[in-house]
Amino acid sequence: MKNSLSYQAYVKSPYKSVKHSKYFEVYDELFSRYINKNITFVEIGVLGGGSLFMWREYFGPKARIIGVDLNPKALKWEEHGFEIFIGSQSDKNFWGKFINDIGPIDVVLDDGGHTYYQQIITTEMLLSNIKDNGMLVVEDTHTSYMSGFGPKRFTFVNYTKKMMDKINLRFEQFNTTSADKRVWSVQSFESIIAFHINRPASNLLSESTNNNGNDDLAKDFRFHDNQLNNTFQKVVSRFGFLKHIPGIKFLKSLAKVYKVTLAVKKYF
């Protein structure tokens, strides 16, 4: 942690900031590409102002650092060269005006109220305003496993799982009208989820390709790796009359499902 560039910027901040120890490695993994670049960085949740100075130290003087908070007193940080917007992150009208005022964003870091409603509305409102090769990062997502942050059916982690479903629905054999092309990929760390934006990649036509190499006519064995088939076949071979029983193939498929269920259910 102490060798992390983001941690070094954190301890240099002249004002208080509170961060989890495991976040700094993640920050460096996600944000190091933006150091000394002309970027627009938005942090939701200003509180004591310390993280604003941290990010300016980390990204360098070319970065435009913007803070969003509900507390009007956060405007005092404008005296230090930061842009501050006062409003609720669960207010769609606030985000609409915010987007019009600041333009496209490279990176959003949501360290705000951490309720599911706040996290989801913020993500939905800002995703389309993130530049290509940018990202929207939500931290403290462990609240999805805690009480007091909203209905458990609508946790931010559940929302993220639905987003992953919509990304995979872009596959050529599925109903692509239900897909989501705003997000190229989702990256998950402990307590942090990052949505990566790459619109050209997200909008590529999903279709099978062939490199026209020599075909050795190899047989596809994907369904041969099944101990159940071997066991079931041995039983049928030993008791030959079984193969004449109506519905034996159906019973075999049911047995296969049961076997697989027993093998993997402990991982769910």
N, C-alpha and C positions, 0 to 999 in steps of 0.2 A: 504493500500500500504506500509506504513512505517514498518509494522510488517512482511512484506515479506522477506524471506531470500535472494532472488535475489535482492531486493531493497537495503538491507543492504550491500550486496556485491558491488552493483552499486555505492553507495555513498563512499565506501572505496577506489575505484579506484583512483590512483594518477593522471590519465589523463582523459581528457574530453570524455564523452560519452553522447549521446542524445537518450532517450527512451521515449515512450509514457507512461503515468501514468498507463494505464490499462494493460500494458504488464506484469508487475511483478507477478500478481496473476496467469497469464497464465504460465509464466516461472516456477513457483513453482509447478503448477498442472502437467506440462509435465515433468519437469527435476529433481524433488526432488529424484526420484528413483535412480539417478546416482551419488548422492553425496557420496564422499569418495570411489568411484569405479574406477577400471582401465578401463577407457573409452577413445575413440578417439572422440573428439568433434571438429567439423569444423564450423567456422563462416565465412560467405562470406560477406565482407564489413568491412574493418579494420578502415578506416578513421583515427581518432585521437588516436587509440590504447587503449582507455579507456575500451572498452568492453572486450578486451583480459584479462586484469587484473581482471575485474569483474568476468569473468567465472572461472578463476583460483582460485579466492577467494571462489566462490560459490561451485565448484565441489571438491576442495581440491587438494592436491599435487599429487595424483595418476593419475589425468586426463592429457591426452595429448591434448593440446590446439593448434589448427592449424588455422591460418588466411589466407584468400584468398582476394587479392585486385588487382586492375589494376594499382595502383600507385606504381612505383618501390621504392619510399621512405619508403613504409611500411616495407621494409626489415630491417629497423633499430630496429624493435621490436624483432628480433632474439637475440639481445644482452641481452634481458630480459628472455630468455629461451623459447620463442614461436617459432613454425615452421611457416614460412611465404612463401606462393606461390604467384607469380605474374603472372596474366593472366586474360583473359576475361571470364566471366561466360557464355557468349553466344558462346564460342569457343569449339566445340566438341573435337577437337584435344587436347586442353589444359586439358579438363577433362579426356580424355583417359590416358594421361601421369600422371596426378595427381593421378588417381586411382591406376595405376601401382606403383607409388612411395610410397603411404601411406598405401595401403591395405584397408581392410574392416573398415567401420565407424560405430560408435554407433549413433551419433547424428549430423545432419547437421542443421544449422540455417542460412537461406538465408536472410541477411539484406543488400543485395547488391544494384544494380541499380533500382530494382523494376519495370522495364519495363516487359511487358508480355512475350516478346521473351526471355529475360534473365531468368525469373522465370521458364518458361516452359522448356527451354533447360537444365537448371540446374537440374530440377526435373527428367527429362527423362534420363539424363546422370548418375545421382547418385543413383536413386532408387534401382537398382540392386546391388549396392555396400554397402547398409545398412545392418547391422547385424540383425538377428532375435531379436525381442523385442527392436529394435532401431526405430528411426523415422527421418523423414525429415520435417523440420518446415519452412514455408515461412511466413515472417511477412511483414507488410505494404501492405496487400492485398487490402486495400481500394483504391489503385491506379486503380483497375479494374473498379472503378466508377468515375474515373477522366480522364481529357483530357491530352494528351501529353505523354502517356506511351505505345501507340501502337493502332492498329486497334481494334475497340470495339467488333468486331466479335470474336477476339482471345484473350479476356482477360483471366487472370489467373483463375478467378472465373468460367468462362465458361469452361475452361480446367478441373477444379476440378469437375464440374457437370458431364462432360463426363466421368471422372474417376469413379464417383459414379455409373453411368450407367453401366460401364464395370464391376464393382464389383458385382452389382446385376444380371448381366447376367450369373454369376456362378450358379444361381439357376437351379435345375435339368430340368425344363421344357423349358429352353431357349437354344439358340444357344451358347454353351459355347466356341466355337471357337472365338467368338468376345469378350470374357471376358478378364479381366486383373487380373492375380494372383500375381502381384508384391506387391500390397498393400492390407493389411488385412482390414483396416478401415480408414476413413477420419474423422477428428475432426475439427470443425470450431468454432472459437472465433471471437470477434470483431477484424478485421484486421490481424488475424493470422489463418493459416490453417496448420494442422499437418497430415502427412501421416504415419500411423503406420505399421510396418513390422512384419509379423508373417507367414512365409512361410508354416509351417505345417498346420496351421489353414486355410490359403488361399487355400491350395491344397486338403483339405478334400473333399471327394466325397459328392456331394449334393444329398441327397435322403431322402424320407420320412421314419420315424421310428415309431415303436409302442412299448409301454412299457409292452404290454400283460396284462394290468389291466382289471378288470371286465368292460364289455361294457353294459351300461344301455340303449343303443339304442336311445340316445337323438337325437332329430331332429335338423338339422342345420337350424337356423332361420336367417342366414345372409342376405337373400334377403327379409325377411318379414318386416324389419325396413325401411319402405318406405311409407311415407304418400301419395305419388302420386298413388301407387297401390290402396290404400283404396279409395281415391277420385275418381279415374277413375272407379273403380268397382261400386261405388255408382251411378255414372252417367249412366253406362251401365245398372244397375239394374232398375233404374228409367225409362229409355227409352230403353225398351227391344229390340226394333228393331235394335239398334245400333250393337248388337252382330252378326247380320246377314250381316252387311256391309263388303264387301271384303276388306281386308287389315287393319281391325280394330286392329289386334295385332301389325302390323307395326306402325300404328298411335300411339298406346300406347307406344311403345318403343321410338318413336320420342318425345313424350310428356315427357317421363321420362328423356331423355337426356336434353331437354330444361329446365326442372325443376331443375335438378342437376346443369346445367350451371349457371342458375340465382343465385342459392344458394352459389356457391363457387367461382365464377369468381372474386369477390372482393379480394380474397386472392392470386391472381396471378398477 
